[in-house]
Amino acid sequence: MKKIIKYITVVFTAGVLLNSCETTDLDLRTSPNDLAADQADPNLLLNSIQLAYVANMYELNDIGSELTRIDYMLGRNYFNTYPGNTLDDVWERLYSSTDGNGDVFTSDVDLGIFPNVANLQVIDEGTDTDFSFHIAVGQTLKAHMLLLLADYLGKATLSEAGNPVDFPAPLLDDGQAVYTGALALLDQAEALFAAGPADQGATDFFYGGDTDQWIKLVNTIKLKAAVTTGDVSTFNSIIASGDYISDSGDDFQFQYGSRDLQPDTRHPDYQDDYTPSGANIYQSNWIMNNMLVKNDPRIRYYFYRQVDATPGAAGEPASEEDLACSLAIAPAHYDGFVYCSVPNGYWGRSHGNNEGTPPDGFLRTAVGVYPAAGRFDDNSFGGVGLGLGGGGAGIEPIILASYVDFWQAELASSPAAKAAFLESAMTKSIEKVQGFGSLDATANTSFAPTGTDVTTYIDGIVADYLAASGNDQTNILSEQYWIALYGGGVEAFNYYRRTGFPTTLAPNWELNPGSFPRSFLYPQTEVITNSNVSQKSDLSTQVFWDTNPAGPAFPSAN
C-alpha cells in the first residue's frame, strides 16, 4: 500500500521549487496539455517530463530495492507479489496521452514523457526561439526510462511509439533494439547539449541548466548500458574521456522539499514514516543486520530506532502482540540468517514476511536522515512525528558517483584494482551520507561516527576483501554496493541478475517462493488495450543481456 500513495504524491514535489523561483511563475495546477501542442508552454511541458520521470524513478528504485533485500518485500510468492499491474503507472507516465486507470496522473502531469517530448519538438520547429535545451533534457530522461523498461520488462515500445494515428496498437521491440534506440537518443541529446543552448527560463530540477553536467549524465547513462550488457570497450572509452559522473558534486538526484501541504513536497518515505500515528514502512532485516554486525558508519543515518531493543533478539523477551514471529522457531532454510529480530532496536521485517500489521507504529525502525531527511539516530529513541528531523527535504538518488565506482570495480581486471574502486566508492558514499546529518538540527552529534571510525571501517573492509578470494571477495564487494544503493536501488535488480551476487542474501520467508523474477509481466493496461501485446505466463523470461542459468537455481540466494 505504501507505493500507491507515494507514486501519486511524488509528482507534486516540484511545487515548492516553482513557488520559490525568482525568475519564473509556473502554475502547475493548469495542465500545459489542455492546449494544442504548438500553444503549450514549453517550460511547463518540461516540468511535466521531469516530474513523470521522477515518479517513475521512485517506483523503479522501490521495486529494485525490495527484490534485493535493500528494502523489505511484502509477499511470500514472487508471482503474486508482482502482478500484471506492477508497472502500469511507469508505462503510462512514459507513453500515455491519457490517464489509463485514474490513479496515476494528476492535473500536474497529464501526458507521458513521449508525447510531451514530441510536443516540444513541434513547438521548437514552429518558433524562432531555441528550445533545444528542453528537447535534450526530455530525450535524455526518455532514453534512460527506455533502458530501464527494457531491463525490467525485456521489451518496450519504441519504433511505433508516439504515433497513435498510424500505430494505434504499437508493437513491442526486443530489448536489444530498445537499447540501440535509447543510445541513439542519448547521442542526439548530447549533440544538443554540446551547443550550449539557453534554458529559456525553464526550471531544471536536476542541474540548474548546466549543460556540461547534463553531458556528464548522458555519458554516465551510456556507462550504465555498457556495464549492463558487458560492453567493456565502450565502458573503458567513456571512462578514458573523464566526462562522466565521477565526483559527488555531479550526482544525479532529485531534491525534495519540506512543505507538507498544497502541495506536499516531502520525500515520500518521510511522508509515510513521520506521521502522528507513527511509522508505516518496515525496513529490511537483512541490510540492518549486515550494517549492524559490521559497525557500518552509515547505519545511524539510514535508520532511526524508536526503541532500544527488539523482541526475541539478544535475550529480549518475545512479544506475540508486537512481533509475532519473535515466538516462532526459524525454519531450516533460514539457518545462519536473522529470521525475525535484529538486536538493539533495529525493528524491521525479513524478505517476504506477510504477517499482519500489529500496533507497532511507534516501535518499528523508521527511515533516517539519509536520504529521506528524517531523524539522525542519536540513541534518543524519541519517536517520529510531523516536522521532525530534516522535515522530509531529502533526495531521490538516481545515479551517484559512488555507483560508478562500483561499476568500475565490477569490470576491473585485478583484485587490487577492484579494491581501489571499492575504497573510493565507500569513501564517496559515506561522505555523502554523513553530509545529511546536518539536516537534523536537534540531533546529538556526539553519536556521529568520527573520521577515525570511518577510516577504520573502510580499511577493514578493503583488508577483508584483499584477504579473501573467489566468491567471498565478490560477496564483500556486492554487499557494499547494496549498502551504497540504499534509497535508490534500481540497478541492484540488474546487478543481481547479471552476477548472482551477493550470495549472502537472506532467503525468502517462504521456502518455495517461485523463481526469482528475471523480468516483470507486461503492464496490464497495455495488454488489455493493445491487441499486439500478449501477456507472459510467469516472471521467468530473461532479458536479452541475462545469459545466466534459468531459475530457480539462479540466483542461488533464492
ZAMARGU-4260 file (C-alpha; in steps of 0.2 Angstrom, whole numbers, plus 5000, padded with zeros to 4 digits):
<rodrens>
0) 5000/5000/5000 | 5014/5012/5003 | 5019/5013/4985 | 5001/5018/4979 | 5002/5034/4990
5) 5019/5038/4986 | 5018/5037/4967 | 5004/5049/4967 | 5012/5062/4979 | 5029/5062/4971
10) 5023/5071/4956 | 5018/5086/4967 | 5036/5089/4973 | 5041/5102/4962 | 5028/5114/4968
15) 5039/5121/4982 | 5053/5123/4970 | 5042/5133/4957 | 5035/5144/4971 | 5052/5149/4976
20) 5059/5153/4959 | 5063/5171/4957 | 5063/5171/4938 | 5048/5161/4933 | 5030/5160/4939
25) 5024/5142/4934 | 5007/5136/4940 | 5007/5118/4938 | 4988/5117/4943 | 4984/5121/4925
30) 4989/5107/4913 | 5000/5113/4899 | 4992/5100/4888 | 4975/5106/4888 | 4981/5117/4874
35) 4986/5112/4857 | 5004/5105/4856 | 5010/5121/4847 | 5001/5133/4860 | 5008/5124/4876
40) 5021/5132/4887 | 5037/5123/4884 | 5043/5126/4901 | 5028/5118/4908 | 5030/5103/4896
45) 5047/5101/4903 | 5041/5102/4921 | 5029/5088/4917 | 5043/5077/4909 | 5054/5079/4924
50) 5040/5075/4936 | 5034/5060/4927 | 5052/5054/4926 | 5055/5056/4945 | 5039/5047/4949
55) 5045/5033/4938 | 5062/5033/4946 | 5055/5032/4963 | 5044/5017/4959 | 5058/5008/4950
60) 5070/5011/4964 | 5057/5004/4976 | 5055/4988/4966 | 5073/4985/4963 | 5077/4988/4982
65) 5063/4976/4988 | 5068/4962/4977 | 5086/4963/4983 | 5083/4965/5002 | 5089/4983/5002
70) 5071/4986/5006 | 5058/4975/5014 | 5047/4965/5001 | 5029/4960/5007 | 5024/4944/4999
75) 5029/4926/5000 | 5027/4922/4982 | 5035/4932/4969 | 5022/4930/4955 | 5008/4935/4967
80) 5018/4950/4974 | 5022/4957/4957 | 5006/4955/4946 | 5002/4962/4929 | 4998/4980/4936
85) 5015/4982/4944 | 5022/4993/4930 | 5006/5000/4924 | 5010/5018/4931 | 5028/5018/4924
90) 5022/5013/4907 | 5008/5026/4907 | 5020/5040/4913 | 5032/5036/4899 | 5019/5034/4884
95) 5002/5039/4888 | 4991/5053/4881 | 4978/5050/4893 | 4976/5043/4911 | 4974/5025/4909
100) 4967/5020/4926 | 4963/5036/4936 | 4976/5034/4950 | 4992/5039/4942 | 4991/5056/4934
105) 4985/5072/4942 | 4982/5089/4934 | 5001/5092/4936 | 5006/5078/4924 | 4993/5074/4911
110) 5003/5067/4897 | 5018/5055/4897 | 5036/5058/4893 | 5034/5053/4875 | 5020/5064/4869
115) 5027/5079/4879 | 5044/5077/4871 | 5035/5077/4854 | 5026/5092/4859 | 5042/5101/4862
120) 5049/5097/4846 | 5033/5103/4837 | 5035/5120/4846 | 5053/5121/4843 | 5050/5119/4824
125) 5037/5132/4824 | 5046/5146/4833 | 5062/5156/4832 | 5065/5153/4850 | 5078/5139/4853
130) 5070/5126/4864 | 5084/5113/4861 | 5088/5113/4879 | 5071/5107/4884 | 5071/5094/4870
135) 5089/5087/4875 | 5083/5085/4893 | 5067/5076/4888 | 5077/5065/4876 | 5089/5061/4890
140) 5076/5056/4903 | 5066/5047/4889 | 5081/5037/4884 | 5085/5032/4902 | 5067/5026/4905
145) 5068/5016/4889 | 5083/5007/4895 | 5075/5003/4912 | 5059/4997/4904 | 5070/4985/4893
150) 5079/4980/4909 | 5063/4977/4919 | 5051/4970/4905 | 5063/4963/4892 | 5054/4973/4878
155) 5046/4990/4876 | 5038/5001/4863 | 5050/5012/4853 | 5049/5011/4834 | 5030/5013/4834
160) 5028/5023/4849 | 5021/5040/4850 | 5011/5039/4834 | 4993/5033/4838 | 4986/5038/4821
165) 4997/5026/4811 | 5000/5014/4825 | 4985/5013/4837 | 4992/4996/4843 | 5011/4998/4843
170) 5022/4983/4843 | 5034/4979/4857 | 5053/4980/4851 | 5065/4967/4858 | 5076/4973/4872
175) 5092/4975/4861 | 5083/4986/4849 | 5076/4997/4863 | 5094/4998/4870 | 5100/5003/4852
180) 5087/5016/4850 | 5089/5023/4868 | 5108/5025/4865 | 5104/5035/4849 | 5093/5046/4858
185) 5107/5050/4870 | 5118/5054/4856 | 5106/5066/4849 | 5104/5074/4867 | 5122/5076/4869
190) 5124/5085/4852 | 5111/5097/4858 | 5119/5100/4875 | 5136/5102/4867 | 5130/5118/4858
195) 5126/5126/4874 | 5108/5130/4872 | 5100/5143/4884 | 5087/5136/4896 | 5074/5149/4891
200) 5068/5152/4908 | 5065/5133/4911 | 5066/5125/4929 | 5079/5112/4928 | 5076/5101/4944
205) 5092/5092/4942 | 5107/5103/4936 | 5100/5121/4935 | 5103/5122/4917 | 5121/5117/4917
210) 5123/5108/4900 | 5141/5102/4905 | 5133/5092/4919 | 5119/5085/4908 | 5133/5079/4896
215) 5141/5070/4910 | 5124/5062/4914 | 5122/5057/4896 | 5139/5048/4896 | 5135/5040/4913
220) 5119/5033/4907 | 5129/5026/4892 | 5141/5018/4906 | 5126/5010/4914 | 5121/5002/4897
225) 5138/4996/4894 | 5141/4988/4911 | 5124/4980/4910 | 5127/4972/4893 | 5146/4969/4896
230) 5152/4981/4883 | 5169/4983/4891 | 5176/4993/4876 | 5163/5006/4876 | 5164/5007/4895
235) 5183/5010/4895 | 5181/5023/4881 | 5169/5033/4891 | 5180/5032/4907 | 5195/5037/4897
240) 5186/5053/4892 | 5184/5058/4910 | 5167/5066/4905 | 5155/5056/4917 | 5149/5057/4935
245) 5165/5054/4945 | 5163/5066/4959 | 5148/5068/4971 | 5146/5086/4965 | 5140/5078/4949
250) 5127/5066/4957 | 5111/5064/4948 | 5097/5066/4961 | 5081/5074/4964 | 5079/5087/4978
255) 5063/5086/4989 | 5056/5100/4999 | 5049/5101/5017 | 5032/5108/5014 | 5018/5096/5020
260) 5003/5105/5012 | 4997/5112/4995 | 5007/5103/4988 | 5016/5090/5000 | 5034/5091/4993
265) 5042/5080/5006 | 5051/5064/5002 | 5038/5050/5001 | 5046/5039/5013 | 5046/5053/5026
270) 5028/5056/5022 | 5025/5038/5027 | 5035/5037/5042 | 5034/5054/5051 | 5016/5054/5055
275) 5005/5057/5071 | 5002/5038/5071 | 5020/5033/5069 | 5030/5024/5056 | 5022/5014/5042
280) 5037/5007/5032 | 5046/4991/5038 | 5065/4991/5035 | 5074/4976/5028 | 5081/4965/5042
285) 5095/4959/5030 | 5103/4976/5027 | 5101/4982/5045 | 5109/4966/5052 | 5123/4967/5039
290) 5127/4985/5044 | 5125/4982/5062 | 5137/4967/5063 | 5150/4977/5053 | 5148/4993/5063
295) 5144/5002/5047 | 5146/5021/5050 | 5130/5025/5039 | 5118/5015/5050 | 5113/5029/5061
300) 5109/5040/5045 | 5099/5027/5036 | 5088/5021/5051 | 5080/5029/5066 | 5076/5017/5080
305) 5061/5021/5091 | 5066/5009/5104 | 5082/5002/5110 | 5078/4983/5110 | 5069/4971/5098
310) 5058/4957/5105 | 5066/4940/5103 | 5084/4947/5099 | 5099/4946/5110 | 5090/4939/5125
315) 5075/4951/5124 | 5058/4943/5128 | 5047/4939/5114 | 5031/4948/5110 | 5016/4940/5102
320) 5007/4956/5101 | 5021/4967/5094 | 5031/4955/5084 | 5023/4938/5082 | 5037/4930/5073
325) 5048/4933/5089 | 5039/4917/5096 | 5042/4906/5081 | 5057/4894/5078 | 5066/4899/5062
330) 5063/4886/5048 | 5078/4876/5042 | 5081/4886/5026 | 5084/4902/5037 | 5099/4893/5046
335) 5113/4906/5048 | 5102/4921/5044 | 5092/4933/5055 | 5074/4926/5054 | 5064/4939/5064
340) 5073/4950/5075 | 5088/4961/5073 | 5096/4967/5090 | 5097/4984/5098 | 5080/4990/5092
345) 5083/4988/5073 | 5065/4983/5071 | 5060/4978/5054 | 5055/4963/5044 | 5063/4949/5034
350) 5061/4946/5015 | 5043/4940/5011 | 5036/4941/5028 | 5017/4944/5025 | 5011/4943/5043
355) 4998/4955/5048 | 5002/4973/5054 | 5002/4974/5073 | 5001/4991/5083 | 5020/4994/5081
360) 5020/5012/5073 | 5030/5019/5087 | 5041/5003/5089 | 5047/4999/5072 | 5063/5007/5064
365) 5059/5022/5053 | 5068/5029/5039 | 5083/5040/5044 | 5090/5057/5039 | 5098/5049/5023
370) 5090/5050/5010 | 5073/5054/5016 | 5078/5068/5028 | 5071/5060/5044 | 5080/5059/5061
375) 5098/5055/5064 | 5099/5041/5076 | 5107/5048/5092 | 5100/5035/5104 | 5086/5047/5109
380) 5073/5034/5105 | 5060/5048/5104 | 5049/5043/5091 | 5043/5050/5075 | 5031/5064/5070
385) 5027/5078/5059 | 5042/5090/5055 | 5055/5080/5065 | 5072/5078/5059 | 5075/5086/5042
390) 5057/5088/5038 | 5057/5077/5023 | 5069/5088/5012 | 5079/5073/5006 | 5084/5067/4989
395) 5079/5053/4977 | 5096/5046/4972 | 5097/5041/4954 | 5115/5039/4948 | 5128/5044/4961
400) 5147/5044/4959 | 5149/5030/4971 | 5138/5019/4960 | 5150/5022/4945 | 5165/5017/4956
405) 5156/5001/4959 | 5153/4998/4941 | 5172/5001/4938 | 5176/4989/4952 | 5165/4976/4943
410) 5174/4977/4927 | 5192/4980/4934 | 5204/4966/4929 | 5213/4963/4945 | 5209/4961/4964
415) 5220/4976/4968 | 5211/4987/4955 | 5194/4981/4961 | 5199/4985/4979 | 5204/5003/4974
420) 5187/5006/4967 | 5179/4998/4982 | 5188/5010/4993 | 5184/5025/4983 | 5166/5020/4982
425) 5164/5018/5000 | 5173/5034/5004 | 5161/5044/4992 | 5145/5035/4999 | 5150/5038/5017
430) 5155/5056/5015 | 5138/5060/5006 | 5128/5051/5019 | 5136/5060/5033 | 5133/5076/5025
435) 5114/5074/5028 | 5117/5074/5047 | 5116/5092/5047 | 5098/5092/5041 | 5093/5086/5059
440) 5097/5101/5069 | 5091/5094/5085 | 5102/5078/5084 | 5115/5074/5097 | 5130/5074/5085
445) 5142/5066/5098 | 5134/5049/5091 | 5140/5053/5074 | 5155/5042/5068 | 5172/5051/5069
450) 5184/5052/5055 | 5194/5038/5063 | 5178/5027/5064 | 5176/5029/5045 | 5194/5026/5041
455) 5194/5010/5052 | 5179/5004/5044 | 5184/5007/5026 | 5202/5000/5029 | 5194/4985/5037
460) 5183/4981/5023 | 5197/4983/5010 | 5208/4972/5020 | 5195/4959/5021 | 5192/4960/5003
465) 5211/4958/4998 | 5212/4943/5011 | 5198/4934/5003 | 5196/4925/4986 | 5184/4920/4974
470) 5165/4921/4979 | 5170/4928/4996 | 5178/4943/4988 | 5163/4946/4976 | 5151/4945/4991
475) 5161/4958/5000 | 5161/4970/4985 | 5142/4966/4981 | 5136/4969/4999 | 5145/4986/4999
480) 5136/4990/4983 | 5120/4986/4990 | 5123/4997/5006 | 5128/5012/4995 | 5112/5009/4984
485) 5100/5012/4999 | 5087/5024/4994 | 5090/5021/4976 | 5091/5003/4971 | 5086/5002/4953
490) 5102/4995/4947 | 5103/4982/4961 | 5090/4972/4951 | 5101/4972/4936 | 5117/4968/4945
495) 5109/4953/4954 | 5103/4945/4938 | 5119/4949/4929 | 5131/4942/4943 | 5120/4932/4955
500) 5129/4941/4969 | 5129/4943/4984 | 5125/4925/4988 | 5124/4930/5006 | 5106/4937/5005
505) 5094/4931/5017 | 5081/4919/5009 | 5063/4922/5006 | 5051/4919/5021 | 5043/4906/5010
510) 5054/4890/5007 | 5047/4889/4989 | 5043/4907/4983 | 5044/4903/4965 | 5059/4908/4953
515) 5066/4925/4956 | 5059/4937/4944 | 5070/4939/4928 | 5058/4951/4921 | 5041/4958/4925
520) 5024/4955/4917 | 5019/4967/4904 | 5008/4982/4910 | 4991/4975/4911 | 4983/4991/4905
525) 4993/4989/4889 | 4989/4971/4887 | 4971/4975/4888 | 4971/4989/4876 | 4984/4984/4863
530) 4980/4969/4853 | 4998/4966/4848 | 5003/4963/4866 | 5001/4946/4874 | 5004/4944/4892
535) 5018/4932/4899 | 5013/4917/4909 | 5026/4920/4923 | 5041/4930/4928 | 5055/4918/4921
540) 5058/4927/4904 | 5076/4933/4904 | 5080/4949/4896 | 5092/4949/4881 | 5108/4953/4892
545) 5104/4940/4905 | 5113/4924/4899 | 5114/4916/4916 | 5105/4899/4920 | 5087/4899/4922
550) 5078/4899/4939 | 5075/4893/4952 | 5093/4888/4953 | 5099/4905/4949 | 5102/4917/4958
555) 5107/4905/4971 | 5101/4915/4986 | 5083/4912/4981
</rodrens>
